[in-house]
Amino acid sequence: MTHGILEVTGSHLRIHGEEYASAVRRLREPGDGAESWGDTGLLSPVVSAYTQCKNTALDTFTHMGTVIGGTGDAVSISTGRVSYLEGDMAGEIDRLGGEPDTSWT
C-alpha cells in the first residue's frame, strides 16, 4: 500500500462526493421541471409520471453522492489503520532484534 497516494485518493473521492451532491441539489432547485410545458390540465398524467421518475432519479443520485463520499472516508480511515499496524509490526520486529523487510510496504 502506498499510503500517501491512498490518502490523496480518499480526499479526492470525498471532494467528488461533495461536488456530486451539490450538482444534485442544483437539479432539485427549479421545482418539478415541468412548469415550462404550459400544461392546461391535459398533460397532468404525463407531468405526474415525469415528476415521479425525476424525483426517484434524484433520490438515487443523492444516495450515490453519499456512497462516493463515504467511500473516500473509508479509504482514508483504512490506509491510516494499515499504516499504524505496519509501523507497529515493524517496531515489534525491531524489538525482537530482526531487521524489518519494508520492501512490501
N, C-alpha and C positions, 0 to 999 in steps of 0.2 A: 504494500500500500504506500502510495506517495501522499502523505498526509496533507501537505500544503496544497496540492492540486485538488484533493477531495474537499478541503475547506473552501477553496475558491468555487468549486463546483456546487457545493451546498449553498453558498451565498448566492450564486447565480440563479439556482433553482428557486430560492426564496424570492429573489427580485422578480423573476419571471412569473411566479405565482401572484405576487402583488400587482404586477402590470396586467396580467390576465384578468384578475378580479376587477381592477379599475376599468378595463375595457368593457367587461360585462355590465358593470354599474352604469357606464355611459349608454349602453344599449337599452337599459331599463328606463332611462330618464324621459324619453319623449312621450310615454304613455303606451297605449296598446298598439301603436304603429299603423292603425287602420283609419285614423282620422282623415287622412288625405283622400280617401276613397269617395268622399262626398255621399255617403250612404243615406238614403231616404227611408230605410227600413227594409228594402228588398234584399239587401245583401247581409242582413243581420245573421243568418245562419253561417254564411261564409266568414264574416268578421268574427263571430264567436269561435268557430273552429280554428281560424288563423290565430286568434289571441291565445287560445288554449295551447296550441302547438308551440307558439313563440315562448310562452311562459314556461312550458316544460323544457324546451331547449335551454332557456336562460338559467333555469334551476340546475340543469345538468352542467352547463358551463361554469356556474358558480361553484359547484362541487368539484369540478376538475381543477379550478384555480386553487381551491383549498388543498387538494391532493398534491398538486405541484409544489406548493409552499411547504406542506408537511413533509414531502419527500426531501426537500432541501434541508429542513430541520433535522430529519433523521440521518441524512448523510453526515452532517456536521457533528451530531452527537456521536454517531458510530465511529467516525475517524478519531474523535477525541478519546473515546474509551479504548479503542485499539492502540492508539499511541501510548496511552497511560500503561496499558498492560505490557506492551513491548518494552517500555522503559523499566517497568517493574521486573520483568523476566530477565532483562539484561543485567539489572542490579543483582538479582539472585545468582545468576551465573558468575558474575564478578565475585560475589561473596564466597562462592564455593571454590574460587581460585582458578576458574577456567576463563578462557577468552571467548567472549560472545562473538558469534558469527553473524554480523549485521548485513551480510550480502542479501539476505532475503527480505530485509526491511525497506 
